[in-house]
C-alpha cells in the first residue's frame, strides 16, 4: 500500500526540507522543541534555535576546532586492522568524510551505512566531526617520510599515570553536538563505517553545559566548579593563526592550514578537592571561584597582577598557583586553544568518582604549545595534588576537505 503523508517515514533531510518549504526560519527562538508527525498539510513544528544550528564540513579548516564548546562529545581512536594499509585508509577516510558531511547537514547517513534512525527527529544541532592521524598511522601505511616532526611522541611527565590501552591510536575522531542523540548517531555511523578496515582502540564520552542554560553566554565551568577556558586564543586575535594553525609553507605540505591536538584524560580527585574551603581552592587556582577573576581583582579577562603583595606581605597570587604558571608570558609566549569536555564514568572500585576532564588543546606546534607549559606544571603546580593524567594522545589534524574530496586526501594520494 502506498504511504500516506501520515505514514511516510520521517528523515532528517525531510524534516529540514519541509521547514524550508513552509518558510520557517531555522533560527526561530521560542518554538516548541521536537518534531511532530507531519499532518496532511505537511505542517511541522519548527526546530528550536539549538537544533537548527549547522556547521559546515567542506571548509578550509576542519570543524570542531574553533566551533563553540558542544554540550555533548565523543572521542574515539582506531587502529588499522591487520593487513590494512594506505589503500584501505584512503577508502575509510573517504567514507568517513562523506558520512560526516551528510550528518552535519542534518541528513541521514549514506545509504550504504544503514542509518540507525537515532536522530530522525532532530536537526543538525551544531554537529561536527573532526579527523586526525596518530604517530603510528604513518608506519602502518608506508608514509613515514610524510610524518611531521611535530608528531614525535610527547615526553614523559612525572605526574603521568598513563594507561597505554586508552592512549594514542592510528586514527582519531572527535564528535561534538548540542544534542546527545545527534552526537551518538554520528558515533555509531563512524563506528559502522570503519567496517573491516579499522577497529576501536578506545572511546571516551564527554559533556559541557548546554547552550542557553545560563542567562547570558559565559565561559564554561569544569567539574571542580572552576571557570575553565579564560583567555583562550580567539580567531579574531592577530596572532591566532600563528599559534593554532600550521602555516601555508609548513612542513610537511599536506598539513598546511591544519593543527595539532593534544588529548589528555585528566582525572579530578574530587573528594580531596571538595575538602578545601573556597578560599583554599582559589589559592590553588589563583582566581576567584565565583566569576573567574584573578585574586588581584577585576573581571575574568583582567590580567593578573603577579607582583601584588597582600597585607600579610605574601603574594596575593601564590607562586605555585595554576593561573600564574599557565600564563603565556611566564612560558615564553606558549599558547594553545583549549577545547575540553568534562567526563564522568561512575564510581571506581575504591568508591570515589571516576570523573574529570577530557583535555583537548590545539596548537601549530606541540613543542612550542603544550610541552613547555606541561613541563612547568609538572614541576610545581598546586593543582597537581588534585588531578591525575591517565591517558594521552597527540594527533595531526589536516585542513578541511574540499567538496568532492576527503580529509587527508593530499597525504594519502599525494
C-alpha positions, 0 to 999 in steps of 0.5 A: 500500500502506498504511504500516506503523508501520515505514514511516510517515514520521517528523515532528517533531510525531510524534516529540514526540507519541509521547514524550508518549504513552509518558510520557517526560519531555522533560527526561530527562538521560542518554538516548541522543541521536537518534531511532530508527525507531519499532518496532511498539510505537511505542517511541522513544528519548527526546530528550536534555535539549538537544533537548527544550528549547522556547521559546515564540513567542506571548509578550509579548516576542519570543524570542531576546532574553533566551533563553540564548546558542544554540550555533548562529545565523543572521542574515539581512536582506531587502529588499522586492522591487520593487513590494512594499509594506505589503500584501505585508509584512503577508502575509510577516510573517504567514507568517513568524510562523506558520512560526516558531511551528510550528518552535519547537514542534518541528513541521514547517513549514506545509504550504504551505512544503514542509518540507525534512525537515532536522530530522525527527529532532530536537526543538525544541532551544531554537529561536527566531526573532526579527523586526525592521524596518530604517530603510528598511522604513518608506519602502518601505511608506508608514509613515514617520510610524510610524518611531521616532526611535530608528531614525535611522541610527547615526553614523559611527565612525572605526574603521568599515570598513563594507561597505554590501552586508552592512549594514542591510536592510528586514527582519531575522531572527535564528535561534538553536538548540542544534542546527545542523540545527534552526537551518538548517531554520528558515533555509531555511523563512524563506528559502522563505517570503519567496517573491516578496515579499522577497529576501536582502540578506545572511546571516551564520552564527554559533556559541557553545559548546554547552550542557553542554560545560563542567562547570558553566554559565559565561559564554561565551568569544569567539574571542580566548579572552576571557570575553565577556558579564560583567555583562550586564543580567539580567531579574531586575535592577530596572532591566532593563526600563528599559534593554532594553525600550521602555516601555508609553507609548513612542513610537511605540505599536506598539513598546511592550514591544519593543527595539532591536538593534544588529548589528555584524560585528566582525572579530578580527585574530587573528594580531596578537592571538595575538602578545601574551603573556597578560599583554599581552592582559589589559592590553588587556582589563583582566581576567584571561584565565583566569576573567574577573576584573578585574586588581584581583582577585576573581571575574568579577562583582567590580567593578573597582577603577579607582583601584588603583595597582600597585607600579610606581605605574601603574594596575593597570587601564590607562586605555585598557583595554576593561573600564574604558571599557565600564563603565556608570558611566564612560558615564553609566549606558549599558547594553545586553544583549549577545547575540553569536555568534562567526563564522568564514568561512575564510581571506581572500585575504591568508591570515589568518582571516576570523573574529570576532564577530557583535555583537548588543546590545539596548537601549530606546534606541540613543542612550542604549545603544550610541552613547555607549559606541561613541563612547568606544571609538572614541576610545581603546580598546586593543582597537581595534588588534585588531578591525575593524567591517565591517558594521552594522545597527540594527533595531526589534524589536516585542513578541511576537505574540499567538496568532492574530496576527503580529509587527508586526501593530499597525504594519502594520494599525494 
